[in-house]
Structure formats: C-alpha cells, structure tokens
Amino acid sequence: MFHPCPAGRHWGPRGAAGILPWTVTPDGRAWVLLSHRSPDVQAGGSWSTFGGAIDDGETPWHAAVRETSEEIEGIDVRMGTVAAKIEVPCEHGCGWSYTTFAVRIPDTGEGYLPSVRVAPGHSAWETAGLAWVPADQVAAHSGLHPGLRAAWPTLCGVICESSSG
C-alpha cells in the first residue's frame, strides 16, 4: 500500500519508520549496522536502516521494532537505548514521513561487534546483506539510501558525538 505524492508514491500510507542500530567498541569507535536492500524493494541495492511501513494502529516505534525483528537476528533493539528520533517529512509536502530511531546496542563485552544475520522467514527477501560500518565512514558511502543520506548529518551528530566523548 502506498501514499500518493506529487513526485510519485511512498511505501506505507501512514508513513514508515526504521531503526539504525549502533554501538561503540572498547577502542571508542562508533559503528552503525546498515541493511543492504534487496533489488526487489524500493531503492533496491542501496544501504539503509531496517524498517518499513507503519501498520494501522502502530506507532512509529512499534513499526520500527517489528520491521527490524523481521529483518535481522542477533540483537534485540528493544534492549538498546534510543539516542535519537528523527522524523524526515517528504520534501514535496505530501504528508508522508520516515522516522528513524538511532538505537545504541550494548557492546558485547568481548571487544567485538555484535553478531547479526538476515532473519529467515517471510521477510528475508527484503534484505540482501548486512554490514557494520564505522560511523566516520558512512557519509562517504556511495550507496546510501537517499533518505538515510538526508538524515545522516543529524544522526551522526548523536552517534559520532557519543563515541568521542
């Protein structure tokens, strides 16, 4: 189901929401977990957050948690700390928006990044892969989803600041 827009259409008549998991390793470096979007979804082949359409009766947070748990295994974002909530409205003023939650995942205590994998099941086709990316390298990533690229300066202000302080 889509939301109409003068520039085309958006997935999710009530908007969409997603989660950008991140962590800081013992060396103080911040890392974000990106989803490599399947070629079968909107903006396929790009790297983005985990997320999707907000269902009837859901809040953006509940939609983001549901979508993330459908797409990945290995971390429970509900156990993390929401460090930022950013709502980016469609630039064409159609009333649609995407809400991103930057969720800090506790470190493993082992000195390495949490192990994650694409979740098996009915939503596995949406995600082509996963990658932990150093936060200081995200802006230079040529394959970022346009929505994540637009939100990144604000997200980085939270994530990158947390790792330096």
N, C-alpha and C positions, 0 to 999 in steps of 0.2 A: 504494500500500500504506500502511496506516495502523497506528498504535499505539493500542490502546484506552486510554481514560481515563474515570474516573467522570464527568467533565464533557463527554464527547463522544469525539473522537478527534483524533489529531495525524498530520500527514503525515510518513511516514518511520518504519518500525518500529524503526530503530536510532537515532532522533533526527535532527536536522537541524543544518546549520551554514551560516554565511554570512560575507561579508566586507563591512565598511564601509570603503570607500576614503576617504582624506582627504589633504589637502595643506595647506601653508601658503604663501600668496602672499608676494612680497617685502615687502609692507606689514605683514607679521606676522599677518595674519588667517587663521584656520583655516577650512577649508571641507570639508564632507563630501558625498560623492556618494550620493544616495538613488535608489532604484528606486520608480517608481510602479507598483504591482502591477496587473496586468490584472484586469478584473472576473471572469475565468474561473478564478482561483486562490483558495485560502483567504485570507480577509481582503482580498479584491479591492478595489481603489480606495484602499488605504492606501499610505503611503510607508514603505519599509523598507530593509533590507540586500539584497544579492544573495546568494541561497543556495537551499538545498533539502535534500532527504532525503540521509542518509548511506547509500550503497550498501554491500552486503555486501563486506567486505574493505577498505573505505576508512577512513581516519582522518578526524576532523572537518576537519582542514586540507585534505586532498586533496579531500574533498567540496566544501568551500567554494571552492577554486580551480577545480574542474571546473565547478561551477554558475555561478560568476562569468564564466568564459570562454565559457560557453554563452549567457549573457545580455547581455554587453556587449563592445564592441570599442573599441580606442583606448588602453587601458592594460593592462599585464601586471602583475597583482597579485603575481606571484612575484618581481618585481624590486623590490617595495616592502619596507618594514621593518615587521614585526609589532610594534606598540606595545602591544597588549593582546589577551588571550584571555579571554573571559568566557563561562562556561557557566551558563545560567539553567535550572534544572530546572522542570518543570511544578509549579505551585503546588498541584496536587491530589495530588502524591506518587505518580504513576503510573509513574515511572521514565523518562519521556521528558525530553529536554533539548534546548535550542538553544544552540549555541556560536557566538559572534560573535568574529571576528578584526578588530581595527581595524588597517588596513594603511596606513602612510604612503607615499603615492606621491611620488616625487621631483618637484620643481617643474620646469616646462618650461624654465626659464632665460630665458624670454621675458616673464615678468611677468604671464602669464595662466594660467587654469586648463587642465589637460589636456583635450583634445578627446575626447569619448566619444560613442558611439551605441549604440542597441539592436542587438545582433548579429542578422544574418539567419539563417534556418535553423529547425530543428525546435523550438527553444525561444523563438523570437521572440514567440509568443503570450502568454508569461508576463509580459512587461514592457510596460506601456503608455507609459512615458516615463522620462526621467532628469532629475535636476536637481542642480547643485552648490548647496548651501545653506550659508550662513555658520554655523559651529558654534554661535555665540552666539544663533542664532535657531531651532535645532532643537527645544528644549524647548517653545517656544510654538507649534510647528506642530500644527494641529488634526487633521491627517490621519495622524498617525504610527501605524504598526502597534503594537498593544499590547505585543508583545514588545520592540520597539525602545524604546518609551516606558519600559518597566521597566528596560532595560539602560542607557538614556541617561545617568543620573547617573554611573555608573561609567565609561562610555566618555568622557563629557565631562571627567571628572577627568583622563584621559590626554590627550585631544585638545586641550581648551581650555588646559590647563597648558602643553602643548608650544608653543602659539602665543604665550603670554605671557612665555615665558622664553627 
